[in-house]
Amino acid sequence: MTLPFDLRALQVFLAVVDQGGFGAAARELHIAQSAVSQSIANLERRLELTLFHRHERRIALTTEGEALVAHARQLLERAETAHLAMRELHDLVKGEVRIGIPSMLGSYYFPPLLMGFKAQHPGIRLTVVEAGARRLQHMIASGELDLGVVIDDGASRHLARRHLTREEMVVCVPREHPFAEYYSVTPEAFFAEPLVLFQDGYFHREFIDTLSQRCGTEANIAFESNLIPLTKAIVRRGFGITTFLRRVVEEPDLAAVSFDTPSWMDLSLAWAEGAYLSRAEQAFVDFVLANR
């Protein structure tokens, strides 16, 4: 579709209306009066309408010209708004990043990164979704999330990844538990204890299920909870033990003990393979990788 006018023509038209004449409009726009006259003539020809009554020393809007004024102002205002929005995005004044984070990382690893990024880019909105690592992979693939933290195990080849951190999964027990004095704990000894575990879909539970299958021992599940504070409270009171990333256990009344073969998890920042990253999203990726 070919429009009968462009924004510059409307700008000239409104200058003539607001200034009350071609000469005054030319001075306002810093162009020749002949250029103003030519622009209006071209606009009228393309619209096939007369916009001004022309008298010897004055002009007046026709009915058609009066009708165009309101539309012209709205179009120019919207164009200015669009231009400002694009400039803000270009300069990272505005934007949005939707990121999914597993609860352990969301509570104990990412807060300083999120706050640091927000301090640098206060106009960018951060939407943080907490979910299990596997669920996050599906949300990224479906476009529900722009970015997410996933287990770097190669299970999802449709994701582009950047390595984020390597964390040890440790046994978490209260300080008075016998394991607290151990250098390491065997999987068999761990599974003999009542356990407090995350529900299916979280890398915490996936780690336990894999370990259980590997050593041929069934987990003795006493509680299931995805709430880290509740899980810690249960462990403190001696109703069960659990596993966490080591940094999650850094509290005076809890002890972190390695498995007899230390267990490590590689976690990556990921997005859909081949997906376009906006300037805000790319800035977030760059910031996280630079400050991990």
C-alpha positions as CSV (number, residue, x, y, z in Angstrom):
1,M,0.0,0.0,0.0
2,T,1.4,3.4,-1.0
3,L,0.5,6.2,1.4
4,P,-0.6,9.6,0.0
5,F,1.8,11.5,2.2
6,D,4.9,11.2,4.4
7,L,5.7,12.4,7.8
8,R,7.8,15.3,6.6
9,A,4.9,16.6,4.5
10,L,2.6,16.5,7.5
11,Q,5.2,18.3,9.5
12,V,5.3,21.1,6.9
13,F,1.5,21.1,6.8
14,L,1.1,21.6,10.5
15,A,3.8,24.3,10.5
16,V,1.8,26.3,8.0
17,V,-1.3,25.8,10.2
18,D,0.4,26.7,13.4
19,Q,2.4,29.7,12.0
20,G,-0.5,31.0,10.0
21,G,1.2,31.2,6.6
22,F,3.8,29.8,4.3
23,G,6.5,32.4,5.0
24,A,6.2,32.0,8.8
25,A,6.3,28.2,8.4
26,A,9.4,28.4,6.3
27,R,11.2,30.5,8.9
28,E,10.1,28.1,11.7
29,L,11.4,25.1,9.7
30,H,14.5,26.9,8.4
31,I,13.7,26.1,4.8
32,A,12.9,28.2,1.7
33,Q,9.3,29.4,1.3
34,S,9.2,27.8,-2.1
35,A,10.0,24.5,-0.5
36,V,7.0,24.9,1.8
37,S,4.7,25.8,-1.1
38,Q,5.9,22.9,-3.1
39,S,5.4,20.5,-0.2
40,I,1.8,21.6,0.3
41,A,1.1,21.5,-3.4
42,N,2.4,17.9,-3.6
43,L,0.4,16.9,-0.6
44,E,-2.8,18.3,-2.0
45,R,-2.1,16.6,-5.4
46,R,-1.5,13.2,-3.8
47,L,-4.6,13.6,-1.6
48,E,-6.6,15.1,-4.5
49,L,-7.9,17.7,-2.0
50,T,-7.5,21.4,-1.4
51,L,-6.2,22.0,2.1
52,F,-6.0,25.8,2.2
53,H,-8.0,28.6,0.8
54,R,-5.3,31.0,-0.6
55,H,-6.0,34.7,-0.5
56,E,-3.7,37.5,-1.4
57,R,-2.0,37.9,2.0
58,R,-3.6,35.2,4.1
59,I,-4.6,31.6,4.1
60,A,-7.4,29.6,5.7
61,L,-8.0,25.9,6.2
62,T,-10.6,24.3,4.0
63,T,-13.0,21.7,5.6
64,E,-10.7,19.0,4.3
65,G,-7.7,20.7,5.8
66,E,-9.4,21.0,9.2
67,A,-10.1,17.3,9.1
68,L,-6.5,16.5,8.4
69,V,-5.1,18.6,11.2
70,A,-6.1,16.2,14.1
71,H,-4.9,13.1,12.2
72,A,-1.6,14.8,11.3
73,R,-0.9,15.7,14.9
74,Q,-1.7,12.1,16.1
75,L,0.5,10.6,13.4
76,L,3.5,12.8,14.3
77,E,3.1,12.2,18.0
78,R,3.0,8.5,17.4
79,A,6.0,8.7,15.2
80,E,7.9,10.6,17.8
81,T,6.9,8.1,20.4
82,A,8.1,5.2,18.2
83,H,11.4,7.0,17.5
84,L,12.0,7.6,21.2
85,A,11.2,4.0,22.0
86,M,13.7,2.8,19.4
87,R,16.4,5.2,20.7
88,E,15.7,4.1,24.3
89,L,16.2,0.4,23.2
90,H,19.3,1.3,21.2
91,D,20.8,3.1,24.2
92,L,19.5,0.4,26.6
93,V,17.3,2.9,28.5
94,K,14.4,0.5,28.2
95,G,13.8,-3.1,27.5
96,E,12.8,-6.4,29.1
97,V,14.7,-9.6,30.0
98,R,12.7,-12.7,31.0
99,I,14.9,-15.2,32.7
100,G,14.2,-18.5,34.4
101,I,16.3,-19.6,37.4
102,P,16.3,-22.7,39.5
103,S,15.4,-21.9,43.1
104,M,18.8,-22.6,44.6
105,L,20.6,-20.3,42.2
106,G,17.8,-17.8,42.4
107,S,18.2,-17.5,46.1
108,Y,21.9,-17.8,46.6
109,Y,23.8,-17.0,43.4
110,F,21.8,-14.6,41.2
111,P,20.7,-11.8,43.5
112,P,24.0,-9.9,43.3
113,L,24.0,-10.4,39.5
114,L,20.4,-9.2,39.1
115,M,20.9,-6.2,41.3
116,G,24.2,-5.3,39.7
117,F,22.7,-5.4,36.2
118,K,19.7,-3.4,37.4
119,A,22.0,-0.7,38.8
120,Q,23.7,-0.3,35.4
121,H,20.4,-0.5,33.4
122,P,17.6,0.8,35.7
123,G,15.2,1.2,32.8
124,I,15.3,-2.5,31.8
125,R,12.6,-4.6,33.4
126,L,13.8,-8.0,34.7
127,T,11.2,-10.7,34.9
128,V,12.5,-13.7,36.9
129,V,10.7,-17.1,36.8
130,E,11.5,-19.8,39.3
131,A,11.2,-23.4,38.0
132,G,13.0,-26.7,37.7
133,A,15.9,-26.9,35.3
134,R,14.1,-29.2,32.9
135,R,10.9,-27.1,33.0
136,L,13.1,-24.1,32.2
137,Q,14.5,-25.8,29.1
138,H,11.0,-26.4,27.7
139,M,10.0,-22.8,28.5
140,I,13.0,-21.4,26.6
141,A,12.3,-23.7,23.7
142,S,8.7,-22.6,23.5
143,G,9.5,-18.9,23.7
144,E,8.0,-18.4,27.2
145,L,11.4,-17.3,28.4
146,D,14.2,-15.5,26.7
147,L,17.0,-16.9,28.9
148,G,17.3,-19.5,31.6
149,V,19.8,-21.4,33.7
150,V,20.0,-25.1,32.8
151,I,22.1,-28.1,33.6
152,D,25.0,-28.3,31.1
153,D,24.6,-32.0,30.3
154,G,24.0,-31.8,26.6
155,A,20.5,-33.2,27.0
156,S,18.9,-30.3,25.1
157,R,20.7,-29.6,21.8
158,H,18.2,-27.0,20.7
159,L,19.7,-24.5,23.3
160,A,22.6,-22.2,22.9
161,R,24.7,-22.2,26.1
162,R,27.4,-20.2,27.9
163,H,29.0,-21.9,30.9
164,L,28.0,-20.1,34.1
165,T,29.3,-21.9,37.1
166,R,30.4,-25.3,38.5
167,E,28.9,-26.1,41.8
168,E,29.4,-29.1,44.2
169,M,26.3,-31.0,45.4
170,V,26.9,-31.8,49.0
171,V,25.1,-33.6,51.8
172,C,23.3,-31.1,54.1
173,V,22.9,-32.1,57.8
174,P,22.4,-30.3,61.1
175,R,25.6,-29.6,63.0
176,E,24.9,-32.3,65.7
177,H,24.4,-35.0,63.1
178,P,27.2,-37.7,63.0
179,F,27.8,-36.9,59.3
180,A,28.9,-33.4,60.2
181,E,32.2,-34.8,61.5
182,Y,32.8,-36.9,58.3
183,Y,35.2,-35.9,55.6
184,S,32.8,-37.5,53.0
185,V,29.6,-39.6,53.0
186,T,28.9,-42.7,50.8
187,P,25.7,-42.7,48.8
188,E,24.7,-45.9,50.7
189,A,25.0,-44.1,54.0
190,F,23.2,-41.1,52.7
191,F,20.2,-43.2,51.4
192,A,19.9,-44.9,54.8
193,E,18.8,-41.6,56.3
194,P,15.3,-40.0,56.0
195,L,15.5,-37.5,53.1
196,V,14.0,-34.2,52.4
197,L,13.9,-33.8,48.6
198,F,12.6,-31.5,45.9
199,Q,9.8,-32.7,43.7
200,D,10.3,-34.1,40.2
201,G,11.5,-31.6,37.6
202,Y,14.2,-30.0,39.7
203,F,17.9,-30.8,39.1
204,H,18.2,-31.4,42.9
205,R,15.7,-34.4,42.6
206,E,17.2,-35.5,39.3
207,F,20.6,-35.7,40.9
208,I,19.2,-37.8,43.8
209,D,17.3,-40.1,41.4
210,T,20.4,-40.7,39.3
211,L,22.6,-41.3,42.3
212,S,20.0,-43.8,43.7
213,Q,19.9,-45.7,40.4
214,R,23.7,-45.8,40.2
215,C,24.2,-47.4,43.6
216,G,21.0,-49.5,43.4
217,T,19.6,-48.1,46.6
218,E,16.1,-46.7,47.0
219,A,15.7,-43.2,48.5
220,N,14.0,-43.0,51.9
221,I,11.8,-40.0,51.3
222,A,10.5,-38.4,54.5
223,F,9.4,-35.0,53.0
224,E,9.1,-33.4,49.6
225,S,9.3,-29.7,49.3
226,N,10.5,-27.2,46.7
227,L,10.8,-24.5,49.4
228,I,14.4,-24.1,50.5
229,P,13.7,-22.4,53.9
230,L,11.2,-25.2,54.8
231,T,13.7,-27.9,53.8
232,K,16.4,-26.2,55.9
233,A,14.0,-26.0,58.9
234,I,13.2,-29.7,58.6
235,V,17.0,-30.6,58.4
236,R,17.8,-28.3,61.4
237,R,15.2,-30.0,63.6
238,G,16.6,-33.4,62.7
239,F,13.6,-34.8,60.7
240,G,15.8,-35.6,57.7
241,I,18.8,-34.6,55.6
242,T,19.1,-33.4,52.1
243,T,21.5,-32.3,49.4
244,F,22.2,-28.7,48.3
245,L,24.7,-26.8,46.3
246,R,27.5,-26.1,48.7
247,R,27.0,-22.4,48.8
248,V,23.4,-22.9,50.0
249,V,24.5,-24.6,53.1
250,E,26.7,-21.8,54.4
251,E,25.0,-21.3,57.7
252,P,26.2,-21.8,61.3
253,D,23.7,-24.6,62.2
254,L,24.1,-26.6,59.0
255,A,27.0,-28.6,57.8
256,A,28.0,-29.4,54.2
257,V,29.7,-32.7,53.6
258,S,31.0,-34.0,50.2
259,F,30.0,-37.4,48.8
260,D,32.8,-39.9,48.9
261,T,33.1,-39.2,45.2
262,P,32.5,-35.4,45.0
263,S,29.6,-34.6,42.8
264,W,29.7,-31.5,40.6
265,M,27.1,-29.8,38.4
266,D,27.9,-27.6,35.5
267,L,25.2,-24.9,35.0
268,S,24.9,-22.7,31.9
269,L,23.0,-19.6,30.8
270,A,21.0,-20.7,27.8
271,W,18.6,-19.5,25.1
272,A,16.9,-21.0,22.1
273,E,19.4,-22.0,19.4
274,G,19.3,-19.5,16.6
275,A,17.1,-17.1,18.5
276,Y,17.6,-13.3,18.2
277,L,18.8,-11.7,21.4
278,S,17.6,-8.2,21.9
279,R,20.1,-5.6,23.0
280,A,18.8,-5.8,26.5
281,E,19.1,-9.6,26.5
282,Q,22.6,-9.5,25.0
283,A,23.6,-6.9,27.6
284,F,22.3,-9.2,30.4
285,V,24.2,-12.2,29.0
286,D,27.4,-10.1,28.7
287,F,27.0,-8.7,32.2
288,V,26.4,-12.1,33.9
289,L,29.3,-13.8,32.1
290,A,31.6,-10.9,33.0
291,N,30.6,-11.0,36.7
292,R,30.0,-14.7,37.3
